[in-house]
Structures are given as structure tokens and as C-alpha cells.
Amino acid sequence: MKRIFITICLVVFGALSGALVAQITLDVHNESIRNVLPRIEQQTDWHFFYNSSLDGLDKTVTISMQNVTLEQALSRVFAGSGIDYKLADNHVIVLTAQPKQSATRTISGTVLDSNTNEPVIGASVIIRGTTQGTITDYDGQFVLENVSTGQYIECAYLGYETQDIRVTVNSDSYKVFMKESTAELDEVVVVGYGAQKKVNLTGAVSVVDQKDIVGRPTPNMVTALQGADPALNITMSAGGPGASYNYNIRGLASINNSSTTKPLVLVDGVEMDLSRVNSNDIESVSILKDASASAIYGSKAAAGVILVTTKSGSEGKAPQVTVDAKAGWKSPTTEHDFITQGFWSAYISDIFMMQHTKTAMTTYSDADYAELWMRLNDVTENPERPWTVVQNDGSYKYYANFDWYNHYYKTIRPMQDYNVSLKGGNEKVNYFVSARYYTEDGMIRIDNDKWHQISTRAKVNVNIQPWMHYGVNFSFFSSRYTYPGTTSSREIFRVGSLHAMAYIPATNPDGSAVYLNPWIYSGQGTVGDGVNALLLYGKHKNLNINREMVMQHMLTFDLAKNLTLNADYSLTWRMKEISNRSVKVPYSAKEGTTDLIENFRSVDTYHQQLARYMTHNYNVYFRWSPTWDKHHLTLTAGYNGEMYRYHSLEAERMDLMTENLSSFNFAKGEVTDLSESIKTVATNGFFGRLNYDWNGRYLFEVSVRADASSRFAPGYRWAVTPGGSVGWRMSEEPFWESIHDWWDNAKLRISAGQLANQMTGYYDYIQSVDADGMFTQAITLDGATVLSYATESDPNAGTLTWEKMTTYDAGLDLGFLGNRLSFTGDLYIRNTEGMLNTGTALPSVYGAADPKQNSANMSTKGWEFAITWRDKHRVAGKDLSYEISGGVGNYKTFITKYNNPEKLLSTYYEGQELGELWGYEIDGLFADQKEVDEYLTKVDPVNSMVYTDIVGVLDSKAPGLHPGDVRYVDLNGDGVITSGNNTVDNPGDRKIIGNTLPKYNYNFHLNAEWYGVDLSIYFQGIGRRDWYPMTEATTFWGPYSRPYQGFMAKDFMQNVWSEDNPDAYFPRYRAYEALGSANSLGPTNNRYTLNVGYLRLKNVTIGYTLPCWKNVFSDFRIYFSAENPWCWSGLQKYCRSIDPEQAVVSSQAITYGFARSFTFGLTATF
Amino acid sequence: MKKLSFLLLLSVLALTACTDKTSVPLPTFSAIRVSPEQAVYHVGDSVVCTIDMLTPGDASLKAATYWFYTSWWGSDPNLTADFQTPETVDGVSRFTSSKIELARAGEVRIYFWGRLEYPNWDFQPIQIPVSVKVEP
């Protein structure tokens, strides 16, 4: 059906210039130009003057354009018609025929700001459809040669809307008025209970760009957000699917419950777990960093707030389907080039062990070593030289070259990610619906672990009445993780490598599992502590299921002009199901025999936990935002309530009737666990916020919230937290006019606010009775009958109340050169007071632990800034737009009050910098016996804490200090190396040698787009973070920790001291030196403290939007994306098998390996 | 053509530069002599093998272990490496095996093995085989 719709909106600023700024909307389908002209006349005060027989008037046109100037509209209408036009002074448009022949000529012009009439310097001026162009000079002027009449000149400059002018026959000189783009000025940032223009923000709020998150090949939003802002610190607990994570804004907000005192994450106003949010649904992410911005959220916002807004439908949009599909693979971020030659694995463990206790680890003879040597390069078994030799008694003896790492783990594993969304709407209803399926194979090769994840979202907004709006937002998440092994998948990584040396294969020739026999460490060592055998048996099954459903209903009433009332209710329901099945595991020590492993991993048992979480959340608030002349006011006030209930049921029973089915119905043995846990919390809060600005120049904000929490005793439940901020946009002052052409924006922000933290225990103020001990510590009187009993907790202080955080922030936002260059920076101080801590010490006659009190304080000082440069250039006739940005932040936290008058180093003390690392000083390795002898005249190693093992194990091959041993410095000169009284005043020979908290969190991005090709490069890193590898960091210490540790780098011995290698990193070889604090490498020291700061190429994505199939797809893009493809860290110099992020998860660095991913994908919109 | 040759030379140089580090000069040995020397042996025959060290190799050698071995000992727990130290015969370091009973028919092999230990954990192998035809 032929449809014509013309809307004209004309805004007149001046008599003639009105045409240049008129707002015209045309929607014309196959109409003749003759018929279109009256439509324009009807809507403007311009009239056409032309000869009715003019050629071209009957040409039909199809035009759809909105809010364009009259000149732009006319250019489109007459394009290709052969008609020329001229705007006369008396609002008459004269139409004439274009000359048949148009010779090229030179034109000139000036590009001006339409508001200020100031010249626009550096604007690109291009002849459309060609590569011919220039840029404007200091006066905004340009000259173009070889221009033909009828050609179009495009003028573009960042921060302005692109303008087109048509070269007419009558003019060789043009003035182009560039209209400032309002996109940046109108950019809105989601803040607590509302949104604000970014330019009017007075709090410290940063926005994560949607394009930095969407489409990344990550399972969830957490890893996508890592490094997105210098203030946001995210640490993954492991690299596996569904790994938990820890995060904070500007460092720890409290020394208590660091796992729960986390920033509040609100997704469309509802608290959610970031790992369950589909990053493809994200519209924007706001990070509220200071107390003034967060204050309106009160009790849960003590550590800051992350506001996630998901996409919505749009009015007047036809249904739009977007499909995004990507598939690829994951691989470890680290190298695993471990020793796989049996000879070397046996040899190294033996020489290390011989230096410790004279007895070799393997007890292999010279003949056995000859057997290993002859097989040295046999990657697979040579029939002449089998890896397993059956002895005369039937036992197995091993001479293998076995690759244990690749036996346990996959280095290439597939992943797939599919997203589909639908959005659209009209004036009554708009909607957004999405679904996602994500799956990846885990890294455990045997009985491969698998992760499946489904998430959906449906968001519908209905305008029930012009004054009443209803919205519903439903989301559902489900994940399922199946994995083999024991309850903790970490166990595989921890013990799987122990005694799993390369000379021992995983299986015997008959396929049975290798675990224990007389030839493996003389029958003392168990291969992989049974992990190998239980994986091969394949009957240990574990299942983790998490489901989360959020249903949110929202009502908005437009009560009067600028006055709205909002009410919403959300229900969050979560379910967690964990089930673990283990069985008795067989192995074979002799040919033809089968035995069962006798340890806690080989038990026939079934365990299940079912937990439900239910949260009801209510919000009722109004917003009044009147404007009087240049005064703008917004008042927000309301109520927020929340009720939370947790219910968990856990059971475990032994001896099932079958290994293949797991149900309590089959379990007939002892009930080893049957427990229930119920926790409830309720909070009520009233909040208010007042925003005022005068002409966008002077900005004020004040907010207050009063919260009550059931976590505290009556009388201590309420906390009132105020916040306030001011801003001054200096660039809006009249005196700024003279520099406004290059310095566009300058805003000073100052804020102060207080927040309260309720994240103590659920019932810390109540003395509790615990009956769960019956299972964990059975008590009997007759040795058989388990008694029923309960224990009473230590008395609590009933006066416990909120921890309070007061934050002061000063920030500066700057914009230069048409806002192409922008800067934002903040300095802040956050004081946390009343942290729960053991209070005043009570006399021992009290008979219980000293109750906790709100008695500790700490203070954090920090800074962060970000710089962005964005611009657009004309390259080969196409716009090249690019953006380069970077940010860095740092903070220091000091304990300012703590009940530790003796300043014991075993706990916090006043003046302590959080994260500080105390350790001994090592000034090198003893080069020769002379140095040892000289040292022994000054230091007594027998009474030193750090040489206990070296001088104490007298049956070792070489007891006492020797060349190659580490030389500890006697800092206090007392002749022994000790920790003194373990106090600040007497730390012995220790000093502060580093800090374990991340310093200088930084990132930088490059985004560019040209000719349909888009490129995104995103680096992220930490400048410094000190890590001391503790005793079980076995892949770092190798045999210095445990001489039977299977994963050892092939070049490990190149770093081991010997007379041939005196400058080596590691000392003389000796087993167990890193195991235990009494050994020479056990105590924290400066020599082996490593900087695990890193620079990581977090993501690189290159895509191409295909220009074809436009009649089918509005957008069709193919892309390749790599996540974590490259990383540099100082740690790699000595250990390439530990990821620097993995190192800080635990001092042992044993966890599910971190992964990089590579994916190919396509996005189609139609 | 000159250009092609130049590129070829460059390629060879580049490949040469990428090879593993040059190892220390190893001792060199004669071939294994089997006594009694005959074209065909029979199962149950016994032989003795000798081999001479022609050059001692790099002086930095810290330790060396030498032994004789056969292709059928590998799966037999009772037959182990036949370790030998050299004796000087006519100014030559000579290794002589113990009596080796030919237990398998077919084309069997007798090896002279060595493990040489140089500084900084640089262990180098010596492997010299000889084939012997054994009939049932």
C-alpha cells in the first residue's frame, strides 16, 4: 500500500539561517518530486519557484529521513534529478535545470560552529564518493580543486554532526555550519534509583562501554569486566568454568568478611550474581565508586555499587532479531612443558632426596637407571624396551616416559556460545527477549568435566495509560557442571601430580590402574594419592547445579508534570544442588591381582546438598524534577525493604548397593551427615536524594539513607548514612569563552559520604547452640553408641552494630579539542570505622573467647585516572574512526586502630599497611666453603629458625651449611636468624619486603573501525603484586618442596645451583627445603618473593561487517576473538607453568588452570 | 639466479642458526666386534663383544657409565645391563662384555650404551648397535 507520511519540524534561530537548522522528517515512498514539494511547503515558510515543465519534476523518489535540515532534505530530493536549486533571501527556493556539462573548478569555503560562529579547525572536507579531500585550516577555511557542479561535499568533525553541501552552479564559495552533536552532552548514566546526565554527575561514577563487554568469548560478565576500570579489582578463584570470584572497588572496604563485603551488584535494580548475567544482554554498566554516589543504597553498598542495565525494546521499532553464534577452543594460559623422561624424573628426585636423608626416593639400582637411560627418547613404547616389566613375583616395575600432564588434562578443549534476542515495540508495548546457551569442555581429560549454561531474559514494558506504565523483567539462569574425582575438583590439581613421576605409567599392561606396589618408593608412595586410579575407574561422579530466577514487576505513575511514582517488587529464587558419589577404587600391584585403595578417596558414599535462597525486594519511591528557568531540581525519595531466607539440607550415607546408581534409596550404611541450615535476614531502608543544578554550571547533590538490619540486636539496628557532593563546570562560565574552542569541558567534583556495612554474621549478637558436632566429632561412652549432644557458642557482645565507611573524593573531568581528548581523575580517602574485632581482653577467669566489638578502624587513600582520545579521519574515501583509552589506579590501606597493643605480627596492628609482607633477607648463595666458614663465625645456624632442617637432619648426605645454600642476613646482629618476638618492635631478622595487594591496576584499549572492519585490542594488568610461593607451590619449587612432585619444568635443573652453575636462581639441590617454615626456603624471604604483576592482552577482536545481503540483514558481521591470548609477567622468568593471576588465588598456586580462548563467530540482525 | 642463490644461502644460514646448542665433543668408538665371529649363530650360542674407544672426547667429562645390552633383555627381569669399565690394551681403552647367551632367534641386536655426564646437568648418550643373525 502506498503510504506517505511527512512530518516537518522546523526550528528557527534566525531569518535566513533557519533553513540550515530546520528539523525536517520525510518518509516518502515512490512519490514524484512534483508531489513532494508541496509537502515541504506545507511544513515550512519556504516556497518553491519553478517552471512546471522543468525536466525531472516527475522523477519518483523514496526518502526516509528524520530531523534533517532543509538543505539536507533538498539535496536528497533533487539528487540525480537534473534539477538545481537556490535559496533566495525571501524564503523562495528557485529551481532550475542543471547545466548539461559541468566543468570542474576550484571551490573554497569556511566551516563554522553553528552556535558560536567560531571556525572549526581540522574538520575533514571530502568530495562524497571520492578519496579527494582536505582539512580546514586555523581559520576553518578549505580549498578543493577539480569539483564538479552537483557533487556533494561532506564536512565531518568529532563532536559535530556531519554536514553535506551540494556544489551549485552559481557559487564557488561556501559556508558550512556544523551543529554540535548532542550525543555526548545528553549521555545519560544510570545512578541509584534513576539516571543522570553524565555531564551533571558529581559523584565518582565510571561507565563501562557496552562494546567492551558484549561479544567477548567469556562465559559470563565477570571476566569481561576484569580491568574495565582501574578501581575495579576482580580476582578469579580458578580458571575453570563456574569458578567463583572476588572483587572490590578501590580495595577492601573491611578486614572482615572480605568475601561478603563486596560491591553491591544490581541488575535492573535487583541484586544478582555477576557470573549469572549474560553479557550480551547488557546495555550499560555504571560503577559507583564513592560514598556520595552509593549512599542511596545504604547498607549493602558499603563496598561500592555496580549497576547493570539490560537492553530494552524501543518504541516504534519493527521486530528485530539478533543472532550471535561463536565457537572455538580454550587452551591453558601457561606452558606445561614438564619432564616426561622417566630417567630425569627418577634421577632428579633421587639426587634431591639423597641430599636430605641419604636414601634415594626411587630405590632404583644402577641397572634400573640403565633401563631408564636406554628408553630416554622412547616417546612411545619400543617393543625391545617395554615400559613395564613384570618381575618374577608378578609385581610391576616401571621404566616409562609417561606424560602425566597430558594424561590428566586437555590442552585444547572446545567451547560454543549461542545467543538470540528479539526486540521491538510500539507506542503501547515494547519488549526485549533473549536466550543463551553456552557450553565448554573442562580441562580434565579422563571422564571429562563439562559445563552447560542456559540463560534467558524477557523484558516487557506496557503503557497501560498515558500516565501509568507497567514493566515486567524476568530472567532465568541454569548451570550444570559435571566433574570426576573427589568432592573438590581442586584435589585433582593438588594431589594428582604427587608420586606421578614420568617413569611410572598410569596403567599396567592389563589396563589396571597403577597406585601402589613394592617398586614404587619401596611400597611407601601412592601414585597421585589415588586420583589416577579413581579417574580411570570412572565411578566418582560429581554434579553442581545452580539455578536462579528473578521476577521483577514495576509500576510507574506520572502523577503530574515532572512527578513520577515508582513501585517495584522482585522475587529472586535460587537453588543449588550438589551431589557427590564416590566408590571403592581398584588397582593392581601384581599381574592378575586386584586390590582396593584404602584411603578416604576410596569410600563408597553418597553426599547431597540442596539449598534454596529466596529474596523479596520492595521499592517505592517518587521522583520530582521541576525546572525553573535555569534552576533544575530533582528530588528522589522512597522506601526499600528486603527479606532473605536461606535453607539448606545436607545428607551423606555410606555403602550403596550399586556403583552405577546414586540415590539414598540404595544406601544402606552409616549416615555420616544429616544437617539443616536456615538463615534469615530482613532490612528496611528509607532514602532520599536531592539534585540541583543552576544552568548546568553549579551542581549539588545530597542524599541520605536510614537502614535497619536484623543482623543486629534491637537498639543497634538503625544506621543513618548521609552523602553529599558538589560540582562546578568551569567550562560553562563566561570567562571560559576565550579558550572554549580547544578546551571544551572542565568540571571539578568534590564529594563526601558515609556508608554502613551490615555484613557481619547472621546472628552474631545472639549466643547460639550447635548440634552439628555429632557428625563431625562423635562422642561415645561405650565405644559404640554415639551420644547426642550440643555445644554452646562463646558469649557475644550484644552491642554489635554497623561498620561505617566514610569516603571523601575529589575529581576532575576535562575535555579538549572538541572532546576528542578527555580526562577524568579522582583522589579519594575512605575511612572504615567500627570494624568487628576481638575487643578488650578479658581475664582468663571469663572462661571463653573474648567477644567481638566494633573496635577496629582503617583508612584507604588512593587515586585513579583515565584518558581517552577519539577521532575520525578520512582514509581511502571511508571514515576511519578510532578510540585509544587508558586508565590506572592505586591505593594504600592502613590499619588506624586495632586491639593489638603489643603489635604482634600474627594479626593486624595499628599502622600496618594492608597486604604488607614480612620476610627475611637473603643476600645470595654461599659461593664456596670459605664463605660458609666465615658466615659460621657470625651466625649460629643450629639455633636459627631457617636452617633447622639443613643442620638438623644428621643422617643426610651432607648435613650443615654448604656452598650453594641460601645465606640469610642477620639483620639485628644477634648471631641467629629468628623471628624475634614476632612483633613490630622485635621482628627478629625480618622486615617488610613487599605487599601482596595489587598495585597500579591499569588498562588500555584501542578500538578502530574502517570500511566495515572493526578492531578492538584490550590490555589489562597490574603493576606490582608480591607473592611468596608457599610450601605446596609444587610446580614452582619442584623437588625443593616434595621430591616426588610429578610436574617439573624440563629446564628446571638449569636454575639449580651447582659448582658448574654458581649463579643459579635456586640453591643447592636438597629435598623438602621449601616444605615447612623451619627449612631454608620455607620462611618468606626477599630472594624468592616474586612480582606477579602482569600485562595481559585481555582481548583482541577483529570483525568485518559484510556490505552484502542488505535486503535480508540489517547487519551481518563475522569476527574472530581471542581472550587472554598473551601475558607477560616477571614470574615467567622462573616458572612458566603458573599464571600470575593463579598465583595470587592461593600461596600454593594450585587450582584449575586459567585459560585463553579463541573463537570465530557471526552476528546477524534482521 | 643470483638472487635465488642468495635467498637460498640466507635460508640455510637461518636454519643453521636455529639448530640446538652445540654439544660437547663426545668420545668416539670403533664398531662392536662379536667373538667368535661368524655369519650365523644359533640359539644357545654364547658370544663376547668388544669395542674400543678411539678418542676420549671433551675433557670436562665428570662421569661416564658404559654397558652392553641386547634387544631381548628389555622384558626379562633377570637380565640387566652388563656394566663394564675399560681396560687398556695396546694403548687403547677397550670394553669387553660378559658372555652373552643368544636366547632369541632372528635378527637380534647387541648394543654398547654409554651415559656421559658433563657439567651443568648435560648428560649425553652413546648407543652403538650390532646386528647378529641367530637361527633356532
Chai-1 contact restraints between the chains, C-beta under 6 A:
chainA,res_idxA,chainB,res_idxB,connection_type,confidence,min_distance_angstrom,max_distance_angstrom,comment,restraint_id
A,A367,B,T80,contact,1.0,0.0,6.0,A-B,restraint_1
A,A367,B,A81,contact,1.0,0.0,6.0,A-B,restraint_2
A,A370,B,W67,contact,1.0,0.0,6.0,A-B,restraint_3
A,A370,B,A81,contact,1.0,0.0,6.0,A-B,restraint_4
A,W373,B,R115,contact,1.0,0.0,6.0,A-B,restraint_5
A,E384,B,S71,contact,1.0,0.0,6.0,A-B,restraint_6
A,E384,B,G74,contact,1.0,0.0,6.0,A-B,restraint_7
A,R385,B,G74,contact,1.0,0.0,6.0,A-B,restraint_8
A,P386,B,S75,contact,1.0,0.0,6.0,A-B,restraint_9
A,V389,B,S75,contact,1.0,0.0,6.0,A-B,restraint_10
A,V389,B,P77,contact,1.0,0.0,6.0,A-B,restraint_11
A,Q391,B,P77,contact,1.0,0.0,6.0,A-B,restraint_12
A,N392,B,P77,contact,1.0,0.0,6.0,A-B,restraint_13
A,M1053,B,W121,contact,1.0,0.0,6.0,A-B,restraint_14
A,D1060,B,P119,contact,1.0,0.0,6.0,A-B,restraint_15
A,D1060,B,N120,contact,1.0,0.0,6.0,A-B,restraint_16
A,N1061,B,N120,contact,1.0,0.0,6.0,A-B,restraint_17
